Amino acid sequence: MLRSTFRILLALVFCGQLVSARKICSTFCDGDDASLALETRIATTIIISDRLVTIHIEDRTNVMFATLENGMTGDNLYLERSFNGGVEWEEIGLRQVMREETAASTALYNFDDPTTLGGLVNLLV
């Protein structure tokens, strides 16, 4: 089980406080199944203790999801996002590798809020 928290930063270093996540709906709504994103690209991949962790992004719809492969029971995977330059962060998409499985995937989440100028993303394992 991973005991340390690793952050893959796509924008800024985490320095703000955690706040309750809001639900954003645009083309997709937060929490939709990741299989709905058909034209994804890999934004970043990292190997941590033999685990492959990847952020997938669909540019057309501004959604993302994360995957964990070669995990162990109890490993956690989730994303954080900020819409105010990193002052406040929302934890979204917590998933855990279940017993006798080795992989996990978050649901889809919007990384852009139509009411703001865009967002920042953290991936935590």
N, C-alpha and C positions, 0 to 999 in steps of 0.2 A: 504494500500500500504506500502511495506517495505521502510523505509526511510534510514535505516542504511545498510552499506555494510558488509556482513559477508564473511569471507574467510575460506574455508575448504582446508587446505594445505595437500598435499600428500608428500611434500618434504621439501621445505624451505619457510621461511617467505618472502613475497613480499618486495623487497627492490630496484628493478631496475626500469628502465624507460619503457614506452610502445612504441612499434614499430609496423609498419605495418605488418599485418599477411601475410605470404607467403602461397601458396597452395601446399600441399604435397600430392603426390599420391604414394601409395605403393600397397597393396592388394586393399584398398579402397582409394578414393580421399577425401580430406577435403570437407565437405558439402554434402556428400552422405547421403541418408536417413538412419536414425538410425535403421530402421527395417531390414537392410541388415546384421547387426551384430547378428548372430544367437546363438553364444555360449558365452553370456556375464555373468559376475559376478558383484555383487555389491561391489565396492571398498570402499565406505563410504556412510553413510546416516546420516542426521542431521535433527532435527525438529527445525524450527525457526518460532516463532509466529504462531504456529499451522500449518505451511507449512512443508511438507516432501520434502527434497531436497536430491537427490541421484546422485552419479557418477557411471556409468556403464562402465565396461572395458571388452574388448575382448582380452585376452592375446595372442591368436594365431595370430591375425592380428595387434596388437598394436594400436587399435582404442578405442575411448571413446565417450560417450555422457552423458549429464546430463538431469535429469528430475525434475520437480517441480509439486507437487500435493497439492491440497487444497489451491491453490493460489487465488488471487483476481485480477480483471481487473487492468492492468498496472504493475503488478509485473514483474520484469526483471530477466532473468537467462542467464548467459554466463560463458564461460571458459576462462582462460588465460593459455598460455604455454610458456616455456622458453627452449631454446636449448643451453644456455651458462651459466648455473649455477645460473640463476636468475638475471643476469645483465640487460637483456632486456626481456620484456614480450610481447606476441602477444595476443590481445583480439580476441576471436573466438566464433562463435555460438550464438550471441545475439538473444534471443527469449523473447517475451513478452506474458503474459497471456492476451488473447483477451477478448473482451466484452462477457459476458454470459458464459465464460469458467472458469475452475478452475485449468487447468493443462497446462504445456508447456514442450517441449523437444527440446534440441538442435539437430542439425544434427550430423553426425559422424565426428570426427576429429582424426587425427593421433597424438599420444603422443610420437612417436619415429620417427625421421627423418633418413632414411637410410644413409644420408651423415654425420650424427653426431653420438655421443655416447649415445644419449638418451635425454630425456627431463624431465621437471618438470611441474606440473599442479596445477592451482588454480581454484576453483569454486566460482563464485560471484553471489549473489542474491540481 
